[in-house]
Amino acid sequence: MISNLAMVNHELPFGEVNIKGLTPARRLIKEKQKVVVVMGATGSGKSRLSIDLATHFANCEIINSDKIQLHDGLDIVTNKITPDEQRGVPHHLLGIASPFLDFSVAKFCRMATLAADSIVHRANLPIIVGGSNSYVEALVDDYSTFRSKYECCFLWVDVSMPILHSSVSDRVDKMVGNGLVEEVRNLYDPNNVDYSYGIRRAIGVPELDHYFRAPNSDYETREKLLQEAIAEIKANTCDLACRQVDKILRLRNVKGWKIHRVDATEAFRKKGKEADEAWTKLVAGPSATIVAHFLTQPHGQPYLKHKAFRMPFKRAPTAAAAAAAR
């Protein structure tokens, strides 16, 4: 089982680590299963890191913990990971709920626990990733089910706020270019001004209401309303990022969660190949080391001292890159 893993041989080339191939340790007591939890502010690279880890450690599956991405629809607005970006890694609780109904914390805890149970039943490693820290907190605190069965390794992808805010602004512009406005227009209902439930709560939906209500205005007025809406989307996304970091700090400093902070700021400062190299060196590689140590430690024992792998972190190629290489 995943929780009873023998030591990973760090002398081997750094490629995939096959969880199923590791030798079980003989123990007289049943240990908790192990789960990796990737946390961070919106736009910090949580999904990217989860895929990096899942493609590095073989036999991993991802459980979404973003309460908005639980809903079906608005893939651009909610920034859902695309099938190509998933790189064949199974994803759970992604786009499974009606866009017009709320998905309660209690329901999430039940379904996330069932998903984790099914994953470990297949001798695979669950990786929980998402920005809804209140949902993650409720899940981890649920001793009657999840907490009684699982031990968590928490990874926090952190980015300096000024750098992250700039990146968020650029990301919103790209989302608009990819069709965000048209996507929300298809959901828009002039007779419904309630944006307090389901996917209608997503940042990017209520902000466009005034723009959609002025279809007959002149071009300058409509353009002004659109730019105001986009600016509001950016501001609200930045506010969300600040609240998410505050929540992570509370979980670490007040509740005492052992959260491993990985600073991705330098990777966000750079562009192109240099950014990818910085991500590998400063984020993906160190995170993989932390997870490897976590997986090889018996329940209740401290992690090994953090040290880098001998070989560089290998990111799984995209479908386009793989096709070009053939």
VOBA-1610 file (N, C-alpha, C; in pm, whole numbers, padded with zeros to 5 digits, always signed):
BEGIN
Met+00084-00119+00000Met+00000+00000+00000Met+00088+00124+00000Ile+00033+00236-00038Ile+00111+00358-00051Ile+00171+00401+00081Ser+00100+00376+00192Ser+00148+00425+00319Ser+00265+00345+00373Asn+00292+00227+00318Asn+00399+00143+00367Asn+00508+00130+00261Leu+00571+00241+00228Leu+00668+00240+00120Leu+00810+00227+00174Ala+00890+00148+00103Ala+01032+00143+00137Ala+01101+00265+00080Met+01226+00285+00117Met+01299+00405+00075Met+01316+00410-00075Val+01287+00527-00134Val+01312+00547-00276Val+01462+00553-00299Asn+01510+00486-00402Asn+01653+00487-00431Asn+01687+00615-00507His+01744+00713-00438His+01774+00841-00500His+01896+00834-00590Glu+01964+00717-00594Glu+02079+00705-00682Glu+02036+00676-00825Leu+01910+00634-00845Leu+01863+00602-00978Leu+01838+00730-01057Pro+01841+00721-01192Pro+01808+00840-01273Pro+01672+00894-01234Phe+01660+01025-01238Phe+01539+01089-01190Phe+01435+01095-01299Gly+01353+00992-01307Gly+01242+00988-01402Gly+01117+00958-01325Glu+01038+00863-01373Glu+00919+00825-01299Glu+00956+00737-01181Val+00889+00759-01069Val+00903+00671-00954Val+00776+00589-00946Asn+00785+00460-00967Asn+00667+00374-00972Asn+00628+00335-00831Ile+00519+00393-00783Ile+00474+00369-00646Ile+00444+00221-00623Lys+00383+00157-00724Lys+00346+00017-00706Lys+00468-00072-00691Gly+00581-00028-00747Gly+00700-00112-00744Gly+00780-00104-00617Leu+00744-00015-00525Leu+00819-00002-00401Leu+00781-00113-00304Thr+00879-00160-00229Thr+00859-00274-00141Thr+00784-00235-00015Pro+00674-00303+00019Pro+00601-00270+00141Pro+00684-00305+00265Ala+00677-00221+00367Ala+00742-00250+00494Ala+00648-00334+00578Arg+00700-00426+00653Arg+00617-00511+00738Arg+00590-00441+00870Arg+00463-00421+00900Arg+00426-00352+01023Arg+00313-00426+01091Leu+00309-00413+01223Leu+00206-00481+01301Leu+00079-00398+01310Ile+00089-00266+01283Ile-00029-00181+01291Ile-00059-00125+01153Lys-00184-00097+01132Lys-00225-00041+01004Lys-00198+00108+01003Glu-00123+00154+00905Glu-00089+00295+00896Glu-00190+00368+00809Lys-00192+00499+00828Lys-00277+00582+00744Lys-00223+00584+00602Gln-00315+00597+00507Gln-00274+00616+00369Gln-00221+00759+00352Lys-00147+00782+00246Lys-00083+00912+00228Lys-00145+00988+00111Val-00158+01118+00133Val-00218+01208+00035Val-00132+01333+00024Val-00114+01381-00097Val-00043+01508-00119Val-00147+01616-00145Val-00132+01731-00080Val-00224+01843-00097Val-00145+01963-00149Val-00181+02012-00267Val-00114+02127-00327Val-00202+02250-00308Met-00147+02351-00239Met-00221+02471-00206Met-00154+02593-00269Gly-00223+02705-00265Gly-00165+02828-00317Gly-00272+02923-00366Ala-00233+03046-00390Ala-00326+03146-00441Ala-00362+03117-00586Thr-00471+03175-00630Thr-00511+03160-00769Thr-00401+03212-00862Gly-00372+03136-00966Gly-00271+03177-01062Gly-00128+03149-01021Ser-00107+03077-00910Ser+00029+03054-00861Ser+00095+02931-00922Gly+00020+02850-00996Gly+00079+02732-01059Gly+00048+02601-00989Lys-00061+02597-00912Lys-00097+02475-00840Lys-00121+02358-00935Ser-00199+02383-01040Ser-00230+02275-01134Ser-00104+02227-01204Arg-00018+02320-01241Arg+00107+02282-01308Arg+00190+02192-01218Leu+00201+02229-01091Leu+00281+02148-00999Leu+00218+02011-00978Ser+00085+02007-00967Ser+00020+01878-00945Ser+00045+01783-01062Ile+00045+01836-01184Ile+00073+01753-01301Ile+00220+01712-01303Asp+00309+01805-01268Asp+00452+01771-01260Asp+00475+01656-01164Leu+00411+01661-01048Leu+00427+01556-00948Leu+00364+01425-00995Ala+00245+01436-01054Ala+00174+01316-01096Ala+00245+01244-01209Thr+00315+01318-01295Thr+00387+01254-01405Thr+00528+01212-01364His+00573+01260-01250His+00703+01217-01198His+00689+01091-01113Phe+00590+01093-01024Phe+00560+00974-00944Phe+00449+00898-01017Ala+00482+00783-01072Ala+00382+00708-01148Ala+00265+00668-01059Asn+00150+00643-01121Asn+00031+00594-01050Asn-00026+00697-00954Cys-00044+00818-01002Cys-00107+00925-00923Cys-00238+00966-00989Glu-00332+01012-00908Glu-00457+01066-00958Glu-00488+01194-00882Ile-00552+01289-00948Ile-00573+01422-00892Ile-00720+01442-00853Ile-00740+01500-00735Ile-00874+01535-00687Ile-00884+01687-00681Asn-00978+01744-00753Asn-00997+01888-00754Asn-01061+01935-00624Ser-01006+02044-00566Ser-01066+02102-00445Ser-01100+02249-00465Asp-01118+02289-00590Asp-01164+02425-00620Asp-01316+02422-00629Lys-01383+02494-00541Lys-01529+02484-00532Lys-01600+02535-00656Ile-01539+02625-00731Ile-01600+02674-00854Ile-01577+02575-00968Gln-01458+02516-00973Gln-01428+02419-01078Gln-01502+02287-01058Leu-01565+02269-00944Leu-01650+02152-00925Leu-01768+02155-01022His-01808+02276-01063His-01925+02293-01149His-01891+02272-01296Asp-01986+02221-01368Asp-01973+02205-01512Asp-01990+02340-01581Gly-01916+02362-01688Gly-01932+02483-01767Gly-01831+02592-01734Leu-01832+02698-01817Leu-01744+02814-01801Leu-01598+02774-01781Asp-01548+02692-01871Asp-01411+02641-01857Asp-01307+02752-01865Ile-01334+02856-01944Ile-01238+02967-01955Ile-01243+03052-01829Val-01363+03089-01787Val-01380+03174-01669Val-01320+03108-01545Thr-01347+02980-01528Thr-01299+02909-01408Thr-01157+02856-01425Asn-01101+02875-01544Asn-00962+02835-01571Asn-00939+02687-01541Lys-01034+02604-01584Lys-01018+02460-01566Lys-00899+02409-01647Ile-00830+02312-01591Ile-00720+02250-01662Ile-00775+02175-01783Thr-00713+02192-01898Thr-00763+02132-02021Thr-00719+01986-02030Pro-00786+01906-02113Pro-00744+01766-02131Pro-00597+01754-02173Asp-00551+01844-02259Asp-00411+01838-02302Asp-00319+01867-02184Glu-00356+01964-02101Glu-00274+01998-01985Glu-00275+01888-01880Gln-00381+01807-01878Gln-00389+01697-01780Gln-00289+01587-01810Arg-00243+01577-01934Arg-00140+01481-01975Arg-00170+01338-01934Gly-00296+01302-01945Gly-00334+01165-01917Gly-00352+01131-01771Val-00332+01227-01682Val-00348+01202-01539Val-00497+01205-01505Pro-00552+01100-01443Pro-00695+01100-01409Pro-00728+01213-01311His-00840+01283-01337His-00886+01391-01252His-01025+01358-01197His-01047+01391-01072His-01175+01365-01006His-01235+01496-00956Leu-01368+01501-00950Leu-01444+01616-00900Leu-01417+01743-00981Leu-01400+01728-01108Leu-01376+01842-01197Leu-01494+01853-01294Gly-01573+01960-01280Gly-01688+01981-01368Gly-01797+01877-01353Ile-01820+01832-01230Ile-01917+01723-01209Ile-02054+01773-01162Ala-02062+01898-01116Ala-02185+01947-01054Ala-02261+02039-01149Ser-02391+02050-01125Ser-02473+02142-01203Ser-02423+02284-01185Pro-02416+02362-01292Pro-02371+02501-01278Pro-02468+02589-01201Phe-02589+02540-01180Phe-02692+02624-01119Phe-02728+02581-00977Leu-02651+02487-00921Leu-02676+02442-00785Leu-02548+02456-00703Asp-02563+02487-00574Asp-02447+02496-00487Asp-02394+02356-00456Phe-02265+02349-00431Phe-02199+02224-00395Phe-02144+02245-00254Ser-02211+02188-00156Ser-02179+02217-00016Ser-02044+02160+00025Val-01991+02216+00133Val-01865+02166+00189Val-01881+02021+00231Ala-01994+01990+00294Ala-02017+01853+00341Ala-02019+01754+00225Lys-02083+01794+00115Lys-02087+01706-00002Lys-01948+01689-00061Phe-01872+01797-00064Phe-01735+01787-00114Phe-01654+01689-00029Cys-01665+01700+00103Cys-01589+01612+00191Cys-01624+01466+00166Arg-01752+01438+00150Arg-01794+01300+00123Arg-01737+01250-00009Met-01750+01331-00113Met-01707+01286-00245Met-01555+01282-00258Ala-01487+01376-00194Ala-01340+01375-00198Ala-01286+01253-00124Thr-01349+01219-00013Thr-01306+01100+00062Thr-01330+00974-00020Leu-01446+00966-00085Leu-01475+00850-00170Leu-01375+00841-00285Ala-01340+00957-00342Ala-01243+00958-00452Ala-01107+00910-00403Ala-01064+00960-00287Ala-00936+00918-00231Ala-00937+00768-00200Asp-01048+00720-00145Asp-01060+00577-00114Asp-01044+00493-00241Ser-01109+00536-00348Ser-01102+00459-00473Ser-00961+00463-00531Ile-00893+00576-00515Ile-00757+00589-00569Ile-00661+00498-00494Val-00665+00500-00362Val-00572+00415-00286Val-00610+00268-00301His-00737+00239-00327His-00778+00101-00353His-00707+00047-00477Arg-00677+00137-00570Arg-00602+00097-00690Arg-00452+00107-00668Ala-00411+00127-00542Ala-00269+00140-00506Ala-00205+00262-00571Asn-00284+00367-00591Asn-00234+00491-00647Asn-00230+00600-00541Leu-00163+00709-00573Leu-00146+00820-00480Leu-00242+00934-00512Pro-00328+00976-00418Pro-00415+01091-00441Pro-00338+01222-00424Ile-00359+01314-00517Ile-00306+01449-00507Ile-00425+01544-00510Ile-00448+01614-00400Ile-00559+01709-00391Ile-00507+01847-00426Val-00574+01916-00518Val-00525+02047-00561Val-00643+02141-00587Gly-00628+02264-00540Gly-00732+02364-00562Gly-00715+02482-00468Gly-00785+02589-00496Gly-00769+02711-00419Gly-00870+02733-00309Ser-00966+02641-00294Ser-01070+02659-00192Ser-01021+02600-00059Asn-00945+02680+00014Asn-00882+02631+00136Asn-00982+02595+00245Ser-01099+02660+00244Ser-01201+02625+00343Ser-01252+02483+00320Tyr-01259+02441+00194Tyr-01301+02305+00164Tyr-01193+02206+00206Val-01068+02240+00179Val-00958+02152+00219Val-00951+02141+00371Glu-00969+02254+00440Glu-00967+02253+00586Glu-01077+02163+00642Ala-01196+02175+00587Ala-01307+02092+00634Ala-01278+01944+00610Leu-01218+01914+00496Leu-01185+01775+00464Leu-01082+01719+00561Val-00975+01793+00583Val-00868+01746+00670Val-00915+01736+00815Asp-01003+01825+00856Asp-01053+01825+00994Asp-01160+01719+01019Asp-01207+01654+00913Asp-01313+01554+00926Asp-01255+01423+00978Tyr-01240+01415+01111Tyr-01172+01299+01170Tyr-01253+01171+01153Ser-01385+01181+01148Ser-01467+01061+01141Ser-01445+00983+01013Thr-01400+01051+00908Thr-01378+00981+00781Thr-01237+01005+00728Phe-01213+01121+00670Phe-01087+01145+00600Phe-00967+01143+00694Arg-00971+01221+00798Arg-00854+01237+00885Arg-00816+01109+00956Ser-00914+01023+00981Ser-00883+00897+01050Ser-00811+00799+00959Lys-00816+00825+00828Lys-00757+00731+00732Lys-00636+00784+00657Tyr-00620+00917+00655Tyr-00518+00974+00567Tyr-00423+01068+00640Glu-00298+01062+00597Glu-00194+01154+00642Glu-00157+01241+00523Cys-00147+01372+00546Cys-00128+01465+00434Cys+00010+01529+00434Cys+00059+01550+00314Cys+00178+01633+00290Cys+00130+01759+00219Phe+00144+01874+00285Phe+00093+01999+00232Phe+00204+02077+00162Leu+00181+02110+00036Leu+00273+02193-00042Leu+00205+02325-00074Trp+00273+02435-00046Trp+00219+02568-00073Trp+00304+02635-00179Val+00247+02655-00298Val+00315+02728-00405Val+00291+02876-00380Asp+00396+02947-00341Asp+00382+03088-00305Asp+00452+03176-00408Val+00392+03290-00435Val+00448+03388-00527Val+00433+03526-00464Ser+00537+03607-00470Ser+00530+03744-00419Ser+00407+03813-00476Met+00329+03878-00390Met+00201+03935-00434Met+00214+04035-00550Pro+00309+04129-00548Pro+00318+04219-00663Pro+00343+04145-00794Ile+00427+04041-00789Ile+00454+03962-00909Ile+00331+03883-00949Leu+00263+03825-00851Leu+00143+03746-00881Leu+00032+03834-00937His+00015+03953-00881His-00090+04042-00931His-00066+04079-01077Ser+00059+04102-01113Ser+00092+04133-01252Ser+00061+04013-01341Ser+00095+03894-01293Ser+00068+03772-01370Ser-00081+03748-01384Val-00156+03774-01277Val-00302+03758-01281Val-00363+03852-01384Ser-00314+03975-01389Ser-00364+04072-01486Ser-00341+04021-01629Asp-00222+03970-01654Asp-00192+03915-01786Asp-00281+03794-01817Arg-00305+03712-01715Arg-00386+03593-01737Arg-00530+03630-01771Val-00584+03730-01704Val-00720+03774-01735Val-00728+03825-01879Asp-00627+03900-01921Asp-00625+03948-02060Asp-00626+03830-02159Lys-00550+03726-02127Lys-00547+03608-02214Lys-00682+03537-02213Met-00745+03531-02097Met-00877+03467-02088Met-00979+03543-02171Val-00971+03676-02167Val-01061+03758-02250Val-01035+03730-02397Gly-00907+03721-02433Gly-00871+03691-02571Gly-00915+03552-02615Asn-00926+03460-02518Asn-00966+03322-02550Asn-01118+03303-02551Gly-01193+03412-02522Gly-01338+03401-02533Gly-01415+03410-02403Leu-01355+03467-02299Leu-01424+03476-02169Leu-01557+03549-02180Val-01559+03662-02249Val-01682+03742-02257Val-01792+03664-02328Glu-01758+03600-02437Glu-01858+03522-02512Glu-01909+03405-02428Glu-01819+03344-02352Glu-01858+03231-02268Glu-01959+03274-02162Val-01934+03389-02099Val-02025+03438-01996Val-02156+03485-02059Arg-02148+03541-02180Arg-02269+03588-02247Arg-02370+03473-02265Asn-02318+03354-02291Asn-02407+03238-02310Asn-02479+03200-02182Leu-02423+03240-02067Leu-02486+03211-01938Leu-02577+03324-01893Tyr-02557+03441-01949Tyr-02625+03561-01901Tyr-02777+03551-01918Asp-02847+03590-01812Asp-02993+03594-01813Asp-03035+03731-01761Pro-03092+03816-01847Pro-03128+03952-01804Pro-03232+03955-01693Asn-03303+03845-01674Asn-03406+03839-01570Asn-03354+03784-01437Asn-03226+03751-01434Asn-03168+03693-01313Asn-03049+03777-01269Val-03063+03845-01157Val-02954+03929-01106Val-02888+03865-00983Asp-02921+03739-00958Asp-02866+03669-00841Asp-02737+03597-00881Tyr-02626+03646-00828Tyr-02496+03585-00856Tyr-02437+03523-00729Ser-02523+03466-00648Ser-02479+03413-00519Ser-02478+03261-00513Tyr-02499+03193-00624Tyr-02507+03048-00618Tyr-02441+02985-00741Gly-02402+02860-00723Gly-02347+02782-00833Gly-02230+02850-00901Ile-02220+02826-01030Ile-02109+02881-01107Ile-02125+03030-01133Arg-02244+03084-01105Arg-02267+03227-01123Arg-02186+03310-01024Arg-02132+03244-00920Arg-02047+03314-00823Arg-01905+03336-00875Ala-01870+03268-00983Ala-01733+03273-01032Ala-01692+03415-01068Ile-01570+03452-01029Ile-01517+03582-01071Ile-01512+03585-01224Gly-01571+03689-01280Gly-01579+03699-01425Gly-01722+03695-01474Val-01814+03652-01387Val-01955+03646-01426Val-02031+03771-01382Pro-02040+03800-01252Pro-02117+03919-01211Pro-02057+04050-01261Glu-01926+04052-01280Glu-01861+04176-01322Glu-01906+04222-01461Leu-01954+04129-01543Leu-01995+04163-01680Leu-02142+04198-01692Asp-02214+04197-01582Asp-02359+04220-01586Asp-02393+04355-01649His-02330+04463-01603His-02362+04596-01656His-02331+04606-01806Tyr-02225+04543-01847Tyr-02188+04545-01989Tyr-02295+04477-02074Phe-02343+04362-02027Phe-02445+04290-02104Phe-02579+04361-02104Arg-02602+04448-02006Arg-02730+04518-01997Arg-02733+04645-02083Ala-02628+04668-02158Ala-02625+04788-02243Ala-02600+04752-02389Pro-02680+04660-02445Pro-02653+04616-02582Pro-02679+04723-02687Asn-02761+04820-02652Asn-02798+04922-02751Asn-02722+05053-02732Ser-02628+05054-02639Ser-02550+05175-02616Ser-02450+05195-02730Asp-02398+05316-02740Asp-02300+05343-02845Asp-02170+05270-02815Tyr-02083+05264-02915Tyr-01960+05186-02905Tyr-01873+05232-02788Glu-01857+05363-02773Glu-01770+05414-02667Glu-01821+05375-02529Thr-01951+05382-02511Thr-02009+05345-02381Thr-01989+05197-02353Arg-02015+05115-02455Arg-01999+04970-02436Arg-01853+04934-02412Glu-01762+04998-02483Glu-01620+04970-02463Glu-01576+05012-02323Lys-01628+05124-02276Lys-01596+05170-02140Lys-01648+05071-02036Leu-01770+05023-02055Leu-01827+04925-01962Leu-01748+04794-01963Leu-01703+04754-02081Leu-01625+04631-02092Leu-01492+04644-02020Gln-01422+04755-02042Gln-01293+04774-01978Gln-01307+04785-01826Glu-01416+04846-01781Glu-01441+04853-01637Glu-01465+04714-01580Ala-01538+04632-01654Ala-01565+04495-01609Ala-01436+04414-01601Ile-01351+04428-01702Ile-01223+04355-01703Ile-01135+04400-01587Ala-01132+04531-01562Ala-01053+04583-01449Ala-01106+04529-01317Glu-01239+04517-01307Glu-01299+04464-01184Glu-01267+04316-01167Ile-01266+04242-01277Ile-01229+04100-01271Ile-01086+04086-01219Lys-00997+04169-01269Lys-00857+04164-01225Lys-00846+04198-01077Ala-00915+04304-01034Ala-00908+04346-00894Ala-00965+04239-00802Asn-01077+04182-00840Asn-01140+04079-00756Asn-01055+03953-00750Thr-00987+03920-00860Thr-00899+03803-00860Thr-00780+03827-00768Cys-00725+03947-00771Cys-00613+03980-00682Cys-00656+03978-00536Asp-00777+04027-00509Asp-00829+04022-00372Asp-00845+03877-00326Leu-00893+03792-00416Leu-00908+03650-00384Leu-00772+03589-00350Ala-00670+03622-00428Ala-00537+03568-00403Ala-00488+03606-00263Cys-00511+03730-00224Cys-00469+03775-00090Cys-00543+03698+00019Arg-00673+03677+00001Arg-00750+03603+00100Arg-00704+03458+00109Gln-00670+03399-00005Gln-00624+03261-00005Gln-00493+03246+00072Val-00402+03339+00052Val-00274+03334+00123Val-00297+03356+00273Asp-00384+03449+00308Asp-00416+03471+00449Asp-00468+03343+00514Lys-00551+03269+00441Lys-00607+03145+00494Lys-00498+03040+00512Ile-00407+03030+00418Ile-00298+02934+00430Ile-00210+02968+00550Leu-00182+03096+00569Leu-00102+03139+00684Leu-00172+03106+00815Arg-00304+03121+00817Arg-00379+03086+00938Arg-00371+02936+00966Leu-00384+02856+00861Leu-00376+02712+00878Leu-00238+02671+00931Arg-00135+02740+00884Arg+00001+02707+00927Arg+00032+02763+01065Asn+00001+02890+01087Asn+00045+02958+01209Asn-00049+02940+01327Val-00178+02926+01300Val-00276+02914+01408Val-00313+02768+01433Lys-00343+02696+01326Lys-00385+02557+01342Lys-00268+02460+01346Gly-00149+02508+01311Gly-00031+02425+01323Gly-00010+02324+01213Trp-00072+02345+01096Trp-00049+02254+00985Trp+00097+02264+00940Lys+00156+02149+00912Lys+00294+02148+00861Lys+00288+02167+00710Ile+00300+02292+00667Ile+00287+02328+00526Ile+00425+02364+00471His+00464+02296+00366His+00593+02322+00302His+00576+02434+00199Arg+00637+02548+00225Arg+00628+02661+00133Arg+00734+02649+00025Val+00691+02658-00100Val+00782+02656-00214Val+00766+02788-00288Asp+00873+02865-00296Asp+00866+03000-00353Asp+00885+02995-00504Ala+00779+03031-00577Ala+00783+03028-00724Ala+00804+03166-00784Thr+00835+03265-00701Thr+00844+03403-00749Thr+00943+03419-00864Glu+01060+03360-00850Glu+01163+03377-00952Glu+01119+03318-01085Ala+01045+03209-01081Ala+00995+03148-01205Ala+00894+03240-01273Phe+00819+03317-01195Phe+00722+03410-01252Phe+00789+03537-01305Arg+00905+03569-01251Arg+00977+03688-01298Arg+01037+03666-01437Lys+01069+03541-01467Lys+01138+03511-01592Lys+01039+03475-01702Lys+01089+03463-01823Lys+01006+03431-01938Lys+01065+03312-02014Gly+00978+03241-02085Gly+01022+03136-02175Gly+01101+03025-02108Lys+01211+02987-02172Lys+01293+02876-02125Lys+01349+02903-01986Glu+01389+03027-01961Glu+01444+03061-01829Glu+01339+03042-01720Ala+01214+03074-01751Ala+01106+03055-01653Ala+01086+02906-01624Asp+01088+02824-01730Asp+01073+02679-01711Asp+01187+02621-01629Glu+01308+02668-01656Glu+01424+02620-01580Glu+01414+02660-01433Ala+01369+02783-01408Ala+01353+02829-01270Ala+01243+02749-01199Trp+01135+02720-01271Trp+01026+02640-01213Trp+01077+02502-01174Thr+01152+02440-01262Thr+01206+02307-01234Thr+01298+02310-01112Lys+01387+02408-01110Lys+01487+02416-01004Lys+01428+02457-00870Leu+01335+02551-00870Leu+01288+02611-00746Leu+01153+02558-00697Val+01076+02497-00787Val+00941+02455-00749Val+00922+02305-00767Ala+00929+02258-00891Ala+00898+02117-00918Ala+00998+02022-00852Gly+01127+02051-00868Gly+01229+01964-00809Gly+01220+01955-00658Pro+01223+02069-00586Pro+01211+02064-00440Pro+01080+02000-00393Ser+00971+02025-00464Ser+00843+01965-00425Ser+00848+01813-00439Ala+00909+01765-00547Ala+00921+01621-00567Ala+01006+01558-00457Thr+01110+01629-00414Thr+01194+01579-00305Thr+01113+01567-00176Ile+01035+01669-00145Ile+00953+01667-00025Ile+00854+01551-00029Val+00790+01532-00143Val+00691+01425-00156Val+00758+01289-00144Ala+00874+01272-00207Ala+00945+01144-00199Ala+00979+01110-00054His+01024+01208+00021His+01056+01186+00162His+00930+01153+00241Phe+00822+01221+00211Phe+00695+01196+00279Phe+00648+01053+00255Leu+00659+01007+00131Leu+00610+00873+00097Leu+00693+00763+00161Thr+00817+00791+00193Thr+00905+00687+00246Thr+00912+00685+00397Gln+00841+00776+00463Gln+00846+00781+00609Gln+00725+00712+00670Pro+00747+00630+00774Pro+00633+00571+00845Pro+00546+00680+00907His+00421+00649+00927His+00328+00745+00986His+00378+00790+01123Gly+00375+00921+01145Gly+00412+00974+01275Gly+00558+01010+01288Gln+00643+00972+01190Gln+00784+01006+01197Gln+00812+01129+01112Pro+00913+01209+01150Pro+00942+01330+01073Pro+00998+01299+00937Tyr+00985+01395+00846Tyr+01039+01378+00712Tyr+01192+01382+00719Leu+01256+01325+00617Leu+01400+01335+00606Leu+01439+01479+00578Lys+01563+01514+00608Lys+01611+01648+00577Lys+01599+01673+00428His+01545+01788+00392His+01520+01822+00252His+01652+01839+00177Lys+01670+01764+00070Lys+01786+01782-00016Lys+01744+01759-00160Ala+01820+01811-00252Ala+01783+01804-00393Ala+01814+01666-00449Phe+01737+01626-00551Phe+01769+01505-00624Phe+01898+01525-00703Arg+01962+01414-00735Arg+02086+01422-00813Arg+02059+01463-00956Met+01945+01418-01010Met+01914+01446-01150Met+01811+01557-01158Pro+01810+01635-01267Pro+01713+01743-01280Pro+01572+01690-01295Phe+01476+01771-01254Phe+01336+01733-01265Phe+01295+01727-01411Lys+01227+01620-01449Lys+01184+01604-01587Lys+01035+01629-01599Arg+00998+01732-01672Arg+00857+01758-01696Arg+00808+01669-01809Ala+00687+01619-01794Ala+00629+01538-01901Ala+00605+01626-02022Pro+00637+01578-02142Pro+00617+01661-02262Pro+00470+01681-02291Thr+00438+01795-02350Thr+00301+01818-02394Thr+00272+01728-02513Ala+00145+01717-02548Ala+00108+01633-02661Ala+00175+01682-02789Ala+00181+01816-02804Ala+00242+01873-02925Ala+00391+01842-02930Ala+00458+01855-02813Ala+00601+01827-02810Ala+00629+01680-02835Ala+00544+01594-02780Ala+00563+01450-02800Ala+00546+01415-02947Ala+00447+01479-03011Ala+00424+01451-03153Ala+00541+01499-03238Ala+00597+01615-03200Ala+00710+01669-03275Ala+00834+01582-03260Ala+00844+01515-03145Ala+00962+01432-03119Ala+00956+01300-03193Arg+00834+01259-03233Arg+00820+01130-03301Arg+00867+01138-03446
//
